[in-house]
Every structure is written in C-alpha cells, then in structure tokens.
Amino acid sequence: MTIRLDFSKLTLRAALDLAITIEEEAQLRYQEFAAQVADPGAAAFFREMVVNESKHRRQLEARRHVLFRNEPERIETSLLDDRAEAPDPAAVGPTITAREAMEVALAAEVRAFEFYDRALPHLAEADVKAFFAELREEEVEHQAMLRERLARLPKDGEGPGAGPAPGPPARG
C-alpha cells in the first residue's frame, strides 16, 4: 500500500527525513546494480554512485542531527509512491555498459529534479521550500557532471572516459 505525500504539511524535519531516505534508497539500488552487472566499467561506476549517495546521505543526516537531535523520523519510505531518485531497476541488466550505467544515473538525477520541482509549489513552510529548492539545484549540478562525463566517454562505453570524473564525483 502506498500513499501520496501531502507536501503542504511537510515540516523541515520531515523534509530532511524524506531527503535522507531518497538518498538511502538510491544507494541501495546502486549496490544491487553493482553486484548484478558483468561489465567492469559499469560495476565500477555503480560502486562509485554507492559512495556518492552514501556521502550525501551522511551529510543530510548530520544536518538533521544539528537541527533536530534525536527526534524521531517523520517519514516512512515504504509508504511513499514516488521514487524520486532511485534508478530504474528495469533499465539495468547484466550486460549493461558503463555508458548505459551513466545514462541510468542521469535519468535518476532528472527524476529527482522533477520530484523536487513538482513539490515546490505545494510546500507551505518557507524553510522547507528553501531546502527543496537547494536539493533541486543540486540535482541540476549532478546532471551537468554526468553529462560532461558522458560526453568524454566513447560511444561504446569503453576507454579513457569511463573512469572517474576529475574533481568532485557525480552524486546521486
């Protein structure tokens, strides 16, 4: 059973909880993908995304802890029906290439942007709106990093562009 989240009633604590669970779900999905693909470049990319999602989740958790200490979570992710950032499992099979893996991650970043963008008009609290606007803009940055990396990658998904991007890695 799933429910629609009423964004008009979302508090900053619940928004942080939601963002944390979105990152965690994406991290878990990338872990699954890394274990199931045969292409070493695709597996390495998915492992990199696991690290990136985990890092961002820990940053959000630290922010939540500063603001709300040990207050209980306000969001139960199993009830949500909008998988904002989790990559699509139907798009990943054992023969996926590194290029295709990056395209799956890019699609997930686009969905995350659209999720935050759709939510913004319905948010009532100014601090929650600001937080979601910040998350939406982070998704734009992540998309740009992935697009840059894809542009450097040969069409067959192999070669020198398949390795980690210079500078900060793309975060999911």
C-alpha positions in Angstrom: 0.0 0.0 0.0 1.3 3.4 -0.9 0.1 6.9 -0.1 0.7 10.3 -1.7 2.7 12.7 0.4 0.9 15.9 1.3 3.7 18.4 0.6 1.6 21.3 2.1 2.0 19.7 5.5 5.7 18.9 5.2 7.9 20.2 8.0 11.6 20.8 7.7 12.3 17.7 9.9 10.1 15.6 7.6 11.7 17.1 4.5 15.1 16.2 5.8 13.9 12.7 6.6 12.5 12.4 3.2 15.7 13.5 1.5 17.7 11.1 3.6 15.5 8.2 2.7 15.6 9.1 -1.0 19.4 9.1 -0.9 19.4 5.8 1.0 17.1 4.1 -1.5 19.3 5.3 -4.4 22.4 4.0 -2.6 20.8 0.5 -2.0 19.7 0.3 -5.7 23.2 1.2 -6.9 24.6 -1.6 -4.6 22.2 -4.1 -6.2 23.3 -2.9 -9.7 27.0 -3.2 -9.0 26.5 -6.8 -7.9 24.5 -7.8 -10.9 26.3 -6.3 -13.9 29.1 -8.1 -15.8 30.8 -5.1 -17.4 33.7 -4.0 -15.1 33.2 -0.3 -16.1 29.5 -0.4 -15.3 30.1 -2.2 -12.0 32.8 0.4 -11.0 30.5 3.3 -11.9 27.7 1.8 -9.8 30.1 1.3 -6.9 31.1 5.0 -7.3 27.5 6.0 -7.2 27.0 4.0 -3.9 29.8 6.0 -2.4 28.4 9.3 -3.6 24.8 8.6 -2.4 26.2 7.4 0.9 28.2 10.6 1.3 25.3 12.8 0.6 23.0 10.8 2.9 25.5 11.2 5.7 25.7 15.0 5.1 21.9 15.2 5.3 21.9 13.1 8.4 24.4 15.4 10.1 22.3 18.4 9.1 19.2 16.8 10.6 21.1 15.9 13.8 22.2 19.5 14.3 18.7 20.8 13.8 16.6 18.1 15.4 18.9 16.0 17.5 17.3 12.7 18.4 13.7 13.5 17.4 12.0 10.5 15.7 11.8 10.2 11.9 8.7 11.7 10.3 8.6 9.8 7.0 8.1 6.1 6.4 9.6 5.5 3.0 7.8 2.2 2.5 4.6 4.2 2.2 5.8 6.6 -0.5 4.7 6.0 -4.0 7.1 8.5 -5.7 10.6 7.0 -6.0 12.4 10.3 -6.6 16.0 9.4 -7.2 16.2 5.7 -7.2 17.5 4.4 -10.5 15.1 2.3 -12.5 15.8 -1.4 -12.0 14.2 -2.3 -15.3 16.9 -0.3 -17.1 19.7 -2.4 -15.7 20.6 -5.9 -16.8 23.7 -8.0 -16.5 25.1 -6.8 -19.9 24.8 -3.0 -19.3 27.8 -1.0 -20.4 29.5 1.9 -18.5 27.8 4.4 -20.8 24.4 2.8 -20.2 25.1 2.8 -16.5 25.8 6.6 -16.6 22.6 7.1 -18.6 20.6 5.3 -15.9 22.2 7.5 -13.3 21.4 10.6 -15.3 17.8 9.6 -15.7 17.6 9.2 -11.9 19.0 12.7 -11.4 16.4 14.1 -13.8 13.6 12.3 -11.9 15.0 13.7 -8.6 15.0 17.3 -10.1 11.4 16.8 -11.3 10.3 15.4 -7.9 11.6 18.5 -6.0 10.4 20.8 -8.7 6.8 19.3 -8.6 6.8 19.5 -4.8 7.9 23.2 -4.5 4.5 24.9 -5.4 2.8 22.8 -2.7 5.1 23.5 0.2 3.7 25.8 2.8 6.7 26.4 5.1 9.4 28.8 3.8 12.3 26.8 5.3 11.1 23.6 3.6 10.7 25.5 0.3 14.3 26.8 0.6 15.5 23.3 1.4 13.7 21.7 -1.6 15.0 24.4 -3.9 18.5 23.7 -2.7 18.1 20.0 -3.4 16.6 20.7 -6.8 19.6 22.8 -7.7 22.0 20.1 -6.5 20.2 17.7 -9.0 21.0 20.2 -11.8 24.7 20.1 -10.8 24.7 16.3 -10.7 23.1 16.2 -14.2 25.7 18.5 -15.5 28.6 16.4 -14.1 27.1 13.2 -15.6 26.5 14.8 -19.0 30.1 16.1 -19.0 31.3 12.6 -18.2 29.1 11.0 -20.8 30.5 13.5 -23.4 34.0 12.3 -22.7 33.0 8.6 -22.9 33.4 6.9 -26.3 30.1 5.7 -27.8 30.9 2.0 -26.9 31.3 2.9 -23.2 34.9 1.9 -23.0 38.1 3.7 -23.0 39.7 6.6 -21.0 36.4 8.4 -20.4 34.9 5.5 -18.4 37.0 6.2 -15.3 36.1 8.6 -12.5 35.4 12.2 -13.4 38.1 14.7 -12.4 37.2 16.8 -9.4 34.2 16.1 -7.2 32.3 12.9 -8.3 28.8 13.0 -9.5 26.4 12.4 -6.6 23.1 10.9 -7.0 
